[in-house]
Amino acid sequence: MKFLKESDIQEFLDTHNYDIRLTGNARWIDQKCAADVVTIVSDCILQYADSNPDTYFTSMDIWYAEYTVSNVADIFKKPSPNEEKAKNEYDKFFQQPMEMLVYAGVLEKDSSKNKRNFYKVVNRNILEYLAIRERNALTFLQLYITKVLTDSDLISLFNTFFEKQTKNAYDSVKDGFTNFTIQHTKINGATECHRIFIKIINPLAYKLNKCGTERGTISNGKITYDMLMYNRDNFRDIYADKPKELTRKQYADQKGLKPSAKFNSYMSQKAKRLVRMFNDTFRNSKTEVFDKKHNSDLAVNIHHIFPEAEFPEICAYYENLIALTPTQHFSYAHPNGNTNKINIAYQHICLLAKASVIKETLEDMNREQIYEFGKFMHVCFVGLDNDTFTKIADRDFDGAITAINLAYSA
């Protein structure tokens, strides 16, 4: 796997002309093209393509695949793909992101076979980037949307709205986009244009920390991350504002929060795959916990520092995952190989080692920046139930290590 940077995505986009006036294609983006949908559809395509290399596939091939059936139905609260009533829903859920990926140049489409659309992966690196995590998909969408609007001479209309942030400016950009789309594509109704408009303006508004659109008019406040997601119930940081006197379960019950165990498991497995690939690529598959006895062994196990079952809200944080050798994992991290138990002393060692790896990574601009200091502090805050970690300044690793040591000495 090739780890891409934002500049690599921009370079890819710059090789294409996405002018809607030339293509007449209104499906360059659509209602289902939210970041979380794009990332899981990309992941499902990759899993299918790995099992069926160099072959064309239909949207039905993807949504009937075993990997898709076992994840999408539960994660996005859809009926099983095998149910007859699910056909239209799944058609949109997969077809719309796939059509966007065709327009972007990530997939190739052949419509000549039996009047059906057949697809093929033509840029695996970009597809892998999208499949890794929602943040990657969102970054791609923001850059891609900007490039399409720029190529189509629509960007100034949107920029004016972001500068003025008034109802009149909102009406102007919404009407301008609607009229443009009706004039240059096969869409002939304002309602459909308005549905697509949401998927264009809000990712840009979030990037710029501005108001966007909500319920058909200018939003009351700035667009937030969860507002961009199709599956808003699975917003990861739901415990960030939990009062200390409440347990996580009490807070979840009070707020009516019901995190999906299936979603957490899916995201956890994806995160483990990424951390292992990252460790293989940039650290030559070596353990993240230096140990003279086992340092020459390959780190083939990815271990949750704070267990997934006990801390589901941070189970997919890369900052909570560490690459260990099998001996380190099953003899030290889990006493006697019992994965239901955690060696607290070794957990302390793992957390300090992870701090070192994160620091090393953030200081190396030649590496993909998968880690965030703030998220590492959130992992420590949740895992150690200690407010100190919410007050540590950005990238104050000395302060973080001191706080970790104090937490384990208490």
Secondary structure, 3 states (H helix, E strand, C coil): CCCCCHHHHHHHHHCCCCCHHHHCCHHHCCCCCCHHHHHHHHHHHHHHHHHCCCCCECHHHHHCCHHHHHHHHHHCCCCCCCCHHHHHHHHHHHHHHHHHHHHHCCEEEEEEECCEEEEEECCHHHHHHHHHCHHHHHHHHHHHHHHHHHHCCCHHHHHHHHHHCCHHHHHHHHHHHHHHHHHHCCCCCHHHHHHHHHHHHHHHHHHHCCEEEECCEEEEEECCHHHHCCCHHHCCCCCCCCCCCCCHHHHHHHHCCCCCHHHHHHHHHHHHHHHHHHHHHHCCCECCCCCCCCCCCECCEEEECCCCCCCHHHCCCHHHEEEECHHHHHHHHCHHHCCCCCCHHHHHHHHHHHHHHHHHHHCCCCCCCCCCHHHHHHHHHHHHCCHHHHCCCCCCHHHHHHHHHHHHHC
